[in-house]
C-alpha cells in the first residue's frame, strides 16, 4: 500500500526498545507462570507478525469476523497491506515468550501508528468488508470529534491480539499498559483506541481510559437497514476510548 504517515520515528532512540520484562500467571492455574518481554516489533518480524494477526486476530475480532474479512479475498489482502503499512511506522508492540533453548515465541501484539491531523487521507482500498469498516471508523471517530480534542497527534491502535494458548494469563493487560511507555519514548502522550470486545473494555476502564464515543452493535445499520455487524452478542457496544498521560 502506497501510504506514508506524517509522523516518523527518530532513528536514534534505541529501537527496538524493550519496555518490560515480567511474569504472567495462568488465571486457571496460578501455579503456572511464564516470563515475557514486551518490546518494539523488530523490522525482521513484520511478515511473521502479520501472519500472527491474520491467524488469531481477524477471525476473533468482532467487526472483522462479522463482516467476513477472512472469507473475502479482496478485504483480506487489503487488511494484510494495512498491517504492513502500520508496522512500517515502527510503533507496534510485541510480547515474546523467551524459551530455554534461546528461541522466542510471539504470545501477543498490539499494532500502533501515530495519527496526525495533517496525515493524507487513506487511499482507495478494495473489499466489501473493508468499505464497511472504513465507514464505521469514520462514524465512531468522526473528524469533528478528533478536531474537538485539540490534539495534533495521538497514538492510534490497529489491533490487540493474544495467542489463544496464552489467553487468561493477563498478557493483554500488560501489552495494553505498555502503550504508555511507548508514548513517552516517542513524545506522544495521548492514545485513542476502539475497543470492540467487553474483555478489553474492562481492561481499558481499569487502566484509566475514558470513553469518547460508542456504537451499539444491535443499533448500527447500513442504508438498507441491515445490521453492519450481525451476531455479536457478547458485547453490547463498541467504545472509542482515550488515555492521556
N, C-alpha and C positions, 0 to 999 in steps of 0.2 A: 504494500500500500504506500503510495507516494504522499506522505504527510509528515510534517515536522512541527512539533510544539515549539512555542516561543522560548520557554524555559529550557536552558541547557545546563546540566550539572557540571560543576567545576571538575577538571580532570586531575586536580592535585589534592583532593580531600581524603585520600586514603582508600578509595574504592578498590575492591569491595570491602565495606566496613562490617565487622562482626559486632552486633549490638548487644546480644545477650547470650549467655550460656546458662541453662537452668535444668532442673529436674522436673519431670512431669509424671504424675501418678495416675494409674487407672482408677476411675471412679467405681468401676465394677469390682476391682480387686486392688485396694490401696497398697497391698504388699508389693505389687509390681510397679516398677518405675523405669523410666528411660531418661537419658540426658540428651538434650537437643541444643542446637546452635541456631540463632536467628541472625541472618546477615543479608546484605545486598545480594541480589541474584548475579552471579558471575556471568560474563558475556559468553563463556563457552557452555552455559547451561540453558540457553534460550530454547533450543529445539526440544530438549528433554522436558523442560517445564511446560511448554505449550502442549506436548503430548499428555503430561500430567493433568493439565486443566481440561483438555478435551475429554480425557477418560473419566475424571472424577468430578469436575465442576459442572460442565454443561449438562450432563444427564440428570443431575440432582437439583440444580438451581431452579427455583420455580418458574421464573419468567422465560428462561431458556428452555426448560422442559415442556412447559405448556404450549409454547409456540413451535415446538419440534425442531429446534435448531439442528440437533444432531442428525435428524432424519431428512433434512433438506440440504442437498449438496451445496447450493449457492450460499446459503446462510452460514453453513459450517465453514466453508472456505473463507468467507468474509470474516467470521469470528476469529479464525486462526490468524489471518492477516492483521486484525486488530491487536491480538495478543502480541504478535511480533513487534508491531509499531509501539505498543505500550512498553514492552521490555527494552526497546532501543533507547528509551529515555533514562535507563539505569536508575530507576527509583523503586523497583519492586523488591519484595522481601521473600526469602525462602527459609524454611525450617528444615535443618538436616538432623538426622539421627546418625551419630558417629558410631560406627561398628568397630569391634575389637580388631578386625583384620585391616583396618585403615580405610575401608571403603565408606561411602556416605549414601544415605537413602533420603529422598525427599519425603517428608512427612506432612508438609503443609506449605502454603504460599499465599501471599496477598499481593496483587498487582496494583501499582500506583502510577499515576502521572501527576505533573503539576499543571493545573489548568490556569491559564492567564486570560484576562478579559480581551486581549487582542490576538488570541490564537485564531488562525484561519478556520473557517467552517470545515467540518468533515467532508470529504469528497463523497460523491455518489457511490453507494455500495449495493451490490446485488443481493437478492434474497428476500423472500416474502416475510419470513420471520424477522429479519434484520430491520425491515421497514417498520414493523410493529414496535420493535424495541426502540428504534430511533425516535419515533413519535412519543412513546411512553417516557423516554428520558427527557425530552423537551417539555412534556406535560408536568412531570414531577419536579423538574429542575429548570423552571422557566427562566428566560432571560431577565424578566422583571425581578424575580426573586434574587437572582445572583447579583444583579446590579445594586439592588437594595441592601445587600450585605456590606457594601463598600469595601470589598476585598479585591485587590488587583490579582492576587494569586492564591490558590489553595491546592492542597493535595487532594486528588480525586481517586477513589477506589475503583478498580475494574474487576474485582472478584477475590473473595477469600475462600480457600479450599483446604480441607484437611483430608489426608488419606483415610479411607474407610477403616483401615486396620487400626488407626490411632484416634478415631473419634471417641470422645468420652474421656480423654486424657488431659483436658484443659489446654490443648495446644492452640486452638483457635483464639482463646483469650490472650495468650502470650503473644501471638503474632499481632493481633489487633492492637494491643497496648504498645507494641514496638514502633508503631507508626509515629508516636510522639518523638521517639529518639531519631527516627529518620527525618522528621520535620525540623528538629533542632539542628541536625547535621547539615541540612541544606538551607536553613534560614527561612523556612516556610512554616508558620505556626497556626495553621488552620487546616482542618480535614473535613471534607464533605463525603459522605458515604450513603449509598442507597442500600438499606438493609431489607432483604426480601423474605427472610425466614425468622420465625419467632426466637429461635435459639440465639442467633447473632444479635437480634434486637435486645434481648435480655443482657447480653454481654455489653452492648453499647450503652445501655442505661447504667450499668454498673460502673463503666469507665467514665461516665460523665458527659456523654454525648447528649445534645439537645435536639428535639425534633423541630424541623423547619416546615415539612410538608408531609402529607400522606395520601396514598391512593388505596381505597378499599378494593380488594380483589373482586368481590361479588357485585361491585357497582361500576367497575371500569369497563366500558363497552366501546366498540367501534361505531362507525357511522351507520351501520346496518342494525345496530342494537345487539350485536353478539358480544359475549364476554371475550376480552382480549386474552386473558389468562384463565381459561376454564379448568375446573377440577382441583384448584388449590384450596384445601380445607383445613390445613394445619395452622395456617397463619391468616389473621384477619386482614391485615393491611401491609402495604409496602411503605416504609418510612425513610424519608430523606432526613439525615441527621448530621449534626455539625459538632466538632470539638475544636476549641481554641486553647492554646497553652503558651 
